[in-house]
Every structure is written in structure tokens, then in C-alpha cells.
Amino acid sequence: MKIKTKHNCKCNPQLIIAAQTDDEAFTKLFQQFAPVYLKLWHDFYLTDMELCDWSQEAAIVFYHAIRKYDLAKQVTFGSFYKTSLRNHLFDILRKKRAKKTNPGSLSGLF
């Protein structure tokens, strides 16, 4: 029998709140969720982005995620962060694809 709790969060909700203002709590929580950004980096390997650069991108998204996360909603912080990070990754991929499209090469078609 699964007991429903007030907060649907697998990690300590107090740590999420503390991570908003405390660097140590932020680092501890970010390390706890390192497998999330590492898996995405391996699944969607970006040829021109080093792991340390991706880690920095993930930390920025993580910072915004802990600020926007609402404990009252029925979603875990891990899934909220993963979705935010995946969306950010797709934005990066879209920007790269847009840079590859050269508008000058299409001018001869019209």
C-alpha cells in the first residue's frame, strides 16, 4: 500500500528551499541530480560541447528549476528538472541547426 504524502518529491523539500539561497545546499542537490544531466549528455551527445560546458548549462537550468519549482504541484522535482533540462537541450540543438541553414544558398531557388 502506497501512502500519499503532502509533497510528491523524492528529495528533501527543505533542501530544495535551502538551495535557492545557500551555495552548499545547491551543490549538494546538484550533485544528487548529476545522473540526470549526464544521461542526457550521453543520449544527445553534442559534438562541439564538452562535458564541463554541458555541466555548466545544466547548473544554470538547475538554478532556474529550483526557483520555479512549486512543491504544491503533483510532480517530482527530478522530473521537473529533467524536463527543463531536456527542453534547454532541444533549444541548443535548434539553434545549431538554424546556424547550419545558410539563407544565401536558397536565394538561387526563387
Backbone as JSON, one array per atom type, in Angstrom:
{
  "sequence": "MKIKTKHNCKCNPQLIIAAQTDDEAFTKLFQQFAPVYLKLWHDFYLTDMELCDWSQEAAIVFYHAIRKYDLAKQVTFGSFYKTSLRNHLFDILRKKRAKKTNPGSLSGLF",
  "N": [[0.84, -1.18, 0.0], [0.66, 2.1, -0.97], [1.53, 5.11, 0.51], [0.23, 8.29, 0.34], [1.85, 11.36, 0.33], [2.04, 14.77, 1.45], [3.79, 16.26, -0.09], [4.98, 15.57, -3.27], [7.71, 14.63, -3.74], [10.84, 13.23, -4.28], [13.22, 13.95, -3.17], [14.57, 15.81, -0.38], [12.39, 18.29, 0.56], [13.07, 20.54, 2.04], [15.72, 20.87, 1.42], [15.6, 21.68, -1.22], [14.41, 24.19, -0.92], [16.38, 25.43, 0.66], [18.5, 25.38, -1.15], [17.98, 27.44, -2.85], [19.1, 29.73, -1.84], [21.44, 29.05, -0.51], [24.74, 28.17, -1.14], [26.1, 25.76, -0.54], [24.01, 23.92, -0.11], [22.88, 24.03, -2.64], [24.96, 22.95, -4.22], [25.12, 20.37, -3.12], [22.56, 19.33, -3.74], [22.61, 19.59, -6.52], [24.66, 17.8, -7.18], [23.4, 15.48, -6.41], [21.55, 15.19, -8.42], [23.12, 14.81, -10.62], [23.27, 12.45, -12.29], [21.1, 12.85, -14.01], [21.71, 15.01, -15.82], [24.03, 13.92, -16.9], [23.16, 11.59, -18.19], [21.49, 12.67, -20.18], [23.43, 14.06, -21.63], [24.96, 11.98, -22.62], [23.02, 10.6, -24.13], [22.2, 12.49, -26.06], [24.54, 13.34, -27.43], [26.51, 16.11, -27.93], [28.48, 17.27, -30.43], [30.21, 19.47, -30.45], [30.34, 20.33, -27.83], [31.79, 20.24, -24.76], [31.9, 18.09, -21.85], [32.23, 19.53, -19.47], [31.25, 22.03, -20.23], [28.59, 21.37, -20.75], [27.87, 20.62, -18.19], [27.93, 23.09, -16.9], [25.86, 24.39, -18.26], [23.78, 22.74, -17.41], [23.81, 23.32, -14.68], [22.96, 25.97, -14.67], [20.34, 25.69, -15.66], [19.4, 24.1, -13.6], [19.52, 25.87, -11.44], [17.53, 27.73, -12.2], [15.4, 25.96, -12.2], [15.1, 25.18, -9.48], [14.23, 27.55, -8.46], [11.8, 27.97, -9.75], [10.31, 25.74, -9.16], [7.41, 24.3, -7.77], [6.37, 23.15, -4.81], [3.81, 22.38, -4.15], [2.59, 21.36, -6.39], [1.73, 18.38, -8.21], [4.13, 16.91, -9.02], [7.34, 15.47, -9.28], [10.48, 16.85, -8.19], [12.68, 15.94, -9.58], [11.66, 15.04, -12.08], [10.66, 17.46, -13.0], [13.02, 18.99, -13.23], [14.43, 17.4, -15.1], [12.78, 17.6, -17.36], [12.94, 20.37, -17.82], [15.67, 20.61, -18.37], [15.93, 18.95, -20.61], [14.33, 20.37, -22.43], [15.89, 22.68, -22.64], [18.17, 21.6, -23.81], [17.09, 20.82, -26.3], [16.54, 23.35, -27.29], [19.16, 24.31, -27.65], [20.02, 22.52, -29.63], [18.24, 23.22, -31.71], [19.07, 25.86, -32.23], [21.65, 25.38, -33.18], [21.07, 23.95, -35.49], [19.73, 25.93, -36.93], [21.79, 27.7, -37.41], [23.27, 26.24, -39.22], [21.76, 26.3, -41.5], [21.97, 28.06, -44.35], [20.9, 31.04, -45.49], [21.68, 32.31, -47.84], [22.25, 30.33, -49.7], [19.8, 29.49, -50.56], [18.79, 31.48, -52.13], [19.1, 31.31, -54.89], [17.06, 29.68, -55.71], [14.68, 31.03, -55.99]],
  "CA": [[0.0, 0.0, 0.0], [1.45, 3.32, -1.09], [1.0, 6.21, 1.3], [0.39, 9.58, -0.32], [2.34, 12.41, 1.2], [1.65, 16.12, 1.04], [4.7, 16.66, -1.15], [5.34, 14.47, -4.16], [9.11, 14.91, -4.05], [11.72, 12.16, -3.81], [14.32, 14.53, -2.38], [14.16, 16.59, 0.78], [11.86, 19.59, 0.15], [13.81, 21.6, 2.73], [16.97, 21.06, 0.69], [15.26, 22.49, -2.4], [14.22, 25.57, -0.44], [17.69, 25.93, 1.09], [19.36, 25.51, -2.33], [17.68, 28.7, -3.52], [19.93, 30.81, -1.3], [22.66, 28.51, 0.1], [25.61, 27.53, -2.13], [26.38, 24.38, -0.15], [22.8, 23.13, -0.37], [22.76, 23.96, -4.09], [25.95, 21.99, -4.7], [24.72, 19.03, -2.67], [21.4, 18.92, -4.52], [23.03, 19.46, -7.92], [25.4, 16.54, -7.28], [22.42, 14.41, -6.27], [20.87, 15.06, -9.71], [24.12, 14.7, -11.69], [22.95, 11.41, -13.28], [20.12, 13.35, -14.97], [22.36, 15.72, -16.92], [24.99, 13.03, -17.54], [22.44, 10.7, -19.11], [21.09, 13.46, -21.35], [24.63, 14.37, -22.41], [25.33, 10.76, -23.35], [21.97, 10.27, -25.09], [22.16, 13.5, -27.12], [25.92, 13.83, -27.46], [26.74, 17.3, -28.75], [29.85, 17.12, -30.92], [31.06, 20.62, -30.14], [30.18, 20.76, -26.44], [32.49, 19.4, -23.78], [31.11, 17.73, -20.68], [32.28, 20.62, -18.49], [30.33, 23.06, -20.71], [27.24, 20.86, -20.53], [27.65, 20.68, -16.75], [27.61, 24.48, -16.59], [24.5, 24.62, -18.78], [22.88, 22.01, -16.52], [23.76, 24.05, -13.41], [22.12, 27.15, -14.89], [18.96, 25.2, -15.73], [19.09, 23.63, -12.26], [19.29, 27.08, -10.65], [16.21, 28.23, -12.56], [14.4, 24.96, -11.82], [14.81, 25.23, -8.04], [13.49, 28.79, -8.2], [10.45, 27.88, -10.31], [9.62, 24.53, -8.7], [6.33, 24.5, -6.82], [6.2, 21.94, -4.01], [2.39, 22.03, -4.05], [2.16, 20.66, -7.61], [1.88, 16.92, -8.13], [5.23, 16.48, -9.88], [8.59, 15.39, -8.52], [11.48, 17.82, -8.62], [13.54, 15.28, -10.57], [11.03, 15.08, -13.39], [10.6, 18.87, -13.39], [14.37, 19.37, -13.66], [14.76, 16.67, -16.32], [12.02, 18.21, -18.46], [13.53, 21.68, -18.07], [16.99, 20.41, -18.99], [15.71, 18.41, -21.95], [13.87, 21.48, -23.25], [17.05, 23.53, -22.89], [18.99, 20.86, -24.78], [16.44, 20.93, -27.61], [16.77, 24.74, -27.74], [20.54, 24.36, -28.14], [20.07, 21.8, -30.91], [17.54, 24.04, -32.7], [19.94, 26.98, -32.59], [22.74, 24.85, -34.01], [20.52, 23.62, -36.8], [19.42, 27.18, -37.6], [23.06, 28.28, -37.88], [23.73, 25.46, -40.36], [20.99, 26.7, -42.66], [22.53, 29.29, -44.91], [19.88, 31.64, -46.33], [22.25, 32.68, -49.13], [22.22, 29.2, -50.63], [18.44, 29.32, -51.04], [18.39, 32.61, -52.96], [19.08, 30.91, -56.28], [15.88, 28.89, -56.0], [13.5, 31.88, -56.19]],
  "C": [[0.89, 1.24, 0.0], [0.77, 4.45, -0.32], [1.27, 7.51, 0.56], [0.85, 10.61, 0.71], [1.89, 13.75, 0.65], [2.51, 16.59, -0.12], [5.09, 15.45, -1.97], [6.77, 14.7, -4.64], [9.98, 13.82, -3.46], [12.88, 12.68, -2.98], [13.73, 15.37, -1.25], [13.66, 17.97, 0.33], [12.59, 20.76, 0.82], [15.13, 21.9, 2.01], [16.73, 21.89, -0.57], [15.1, 23.96, -2.02], [15.56, 26.18, -0.05], [18.6, 26.19, -0.11], [19.11, 26.8, -3.09], [18.59, 29.82, -3.06], [21.28, 30.34, -0.77], [23.48, 27.75, -0.94], [25.9, 26.07, -1.8], [25.2, 23.46, -0.44], [22.6, 22.97, -1.88], [23.71, 22.91, -4.65], [25.57, 20.56, -4.34], [23.56, 18.5, -3.51], [21.76, 18.72, -5.99], [23.81, 18.16, -8.13], [24.46, 15.34, -7.18], [21.73, 14.15, -7.62], [21.84, 15.02, -10.88], [23.79, 13.6, -12.7], [21.95, 11.88, -14.35], [20.83, 14.04, -16.13], [23.42, 14.86, -17.61], [24.32, 12.1, -18.54], [22.0, 11.46, -20.36], [22.29, 13.78, -22.24], [25.06, 13.15, -23.23], [24.3, 10.4, -24.42], [21.95, 11.21, -26.3], [23.52, 14.15, -27.28], [26.06, 14.98, -28.44], [28.21, 17.32, -29.15], [30.75, 18.28, -30.53], [30.88, 21.16, -28.73], [30.85, 19.75, -25.51], [31.57, 19.12, -22.6], [31.11, 18.86, -19.65], [31.37, 21.78, -18.92], [28.88, 22.65, -20.48], [26.9, 20.9, -19.04], [27.28, 22.1, -16.31], [26.21, 24.85, -17.07], [23.48, 23.97, -17.84], [22.74, 22.73, -15.18], [22.89, 25.3, -13.54], [20.64, 26.76, -14.93], [18.51, 24.75, -14.35], [18.75, 24.81, -11.34], [17.88, 27.63, -10.92], [15.11, 27.26, -12.12], [14.09, 25.02, -10.33], [14.06, 26.51, -7.68], [12.04, 28.69, -8.67], [9.65, 26.71, -9.75], [8.6, 24.85, -7.62], [6.08, 23.18, -6.09], [4.74, 21.47, -3.96], [1.89, 21.26, -5.28], [2.46, 19.18, -7.48], [2.92, 16.41, -9.13], [6.5, 16.45, -9.04], [9.57, 16.43, -9.04], [12.36, 17.22, -9.71], [12.94, 15.32, -11.96], [10.9, 16.51, -13.91], [11.95, 19.34, -13.93], [14.73, 18.69, -14.98], [14.04, 17.26, -17.53], [12.6, 19.57, -18.81], [14.86, 21.55, -18.8], [16.85, 19.87, -20.4], [15.23, 19.51, -22.9], [15.01, 22.43, -23.6], [17.97, 22.88, -23.93], [18.4, 20.97, -26.18], [16.58, 22.35, -28.16], [18.17, 24.89, -28.32], [20.64, 23.69, -29.5], [19.37, 22.57, -32.02], [18.4, 25.2, -33.16], [21.08, 26.53, -33.48], [22.24, 24.53, -35.41], [20.21, 24.89, -37.6], [20.68, 27.84, -38.14], [23.58, 27.54, -39.11], [22.99, 25.83, -41.64], [21.49, 28.04, -43.14], [21.49, 29.89, -45.85], [20.41, 32.02, -47.71], [22.19, 31.56, -50.14], [20.82, 28.96, -51.2], [18.02, 30.41, -52.01], [18.32, 32.26, -54.43], [17.83, 30.14, -56.67], [14.66, 29.75, -56.33], [13.69, 32.85, -57.29]]
}
